[in-house]
Amino acid sequence: MNQDDAQQASDPLDRPELVQHLSQPLRDLLRRIDDGDEDARAKALAPVAAIVDAFAAVGLLEFAYLAPTDEDDDEEGPIAWIEVSEAIVDDERDSVVAAGSEILEVFEGPITLEDPPEHESAEE
């Protein structure tokens, strides 16, 4: 890893892909949140929800739910890939919630870098 990669990995808000596509005012707001500014957090919820909702609307987002297992069990439980269908501001939780109900596939864990899950479309 070169120095540029190390710096890039240390601060996601400085990643070139983000800098190119996300406005400086919103990145500044995100930095303030990272520094613990609760007012900035409240101001960022609506734009963050709109951005995530736009990605969900065009089918770019999925999330993985890892089912809990017994505490004594070293194996991970099944993992469900779910399509994100919308993002909303949840005022009670003071956060943006990505929601979805369409299960795309279930993978019986564990997931490792040596044995990543194969997406169903790759098998077809």
N, C-alpha and C positions, 0 to 999 in steps of 0.2 A: 504494500500500500504506500503510495507516494504521499508527500505532504498535502497536496491538494485534496486527495481522497480522504485523508485523515481529518482535514478541516471540514470538508463537506459532510462527513459522517457525524462530526461533533455538533453541528447546528443545522437541523433540517430546514430552517428558515433561510439559509444561505445557499441552498442547492440551486444550481443554475436553472434547472427546469422550473422551479418555483419562482425564482426571481424574474424569469422571462415572462411568466404568465399571470402572476398575482401582483396586484398593485402595491406600491410602496406603502401607502397609508394602511392597507389591511395587514401587511407584514409587520409594520410598526405596532399596530394594535395587538397582533399575536405575540410580539416580543413583550409588550407591556403585560399581557396575560401571564406569560412565562415568568415574569418578575413578580407576580402575585397581585396585580392590579385588578380588583374585582369590578370596578367601573368599566374597564376595558373589556372584561369578559362579557358583561351585559351588552355592550355595544357590538360585540363580534357575533353574538348568537344568530341574529337574523341573516347577515351576509354569509356566514358559514353554512347555515341550513340551506340557503338558496343555492350555493355552490354544490353541496352534496346532493341536493334534490335534483339539480340539473344533470349531474353524473348518473344518478339513479334512473332518471327519465330516459336516458339513451342506452341504458343497460351496461354501464361500465363498472358497476359496483356489486360485489358479492361479499358476504362475510361468512366466517366459519364458526360454528358453535361446537365446542368441545364438551361432550356430555360428561358429567362427573362420574367418578368411579369410587369404589371402596377405598378408604384411606390406606388399608394394608396392601392394596394392589398397586404394583409398580407400572402396570400397563395403562395406557391412555384408553379411554372409552371411544365410542364411535364419534366421528366428526361429521356434522351436517353442513354442506355448503348451501347457503340461502341467498337468493337474489334480493338485493336491496331495491325496494320499490318506491321508497320516499324517505325524505328526511324532514323532521319537524323540530321546532323549538319547543322544548318542554320546560315551561317556566318553573314548575315545582322542583325539578331536578337541576335547574339552571344549566342546561346542556342541550346539545343537538342530538337527537335520537335518530339513528338510521334504522328503518323498519322494513321488514319483508316477511312474506309468508310462503313463498314458493321455494320448496326444497329442490335444489338442482341435483344433488347426489349425496350419498352417505358413504363415508370411507371408514372402515374398521381399522382404527389406529394401530400402533403408534405411527406418527409421521416423523421421519428423520430426513436429513439432507441426502443420505444415501438411498433412501426409499421413499421419494415423494409420491403423493397420490397422483394418479393419472385421471385427468378429466374425461368424462364419458365421451365427449365429442372427439377426443384424440383416439379413442378405441374404435370408432366407427369407420 
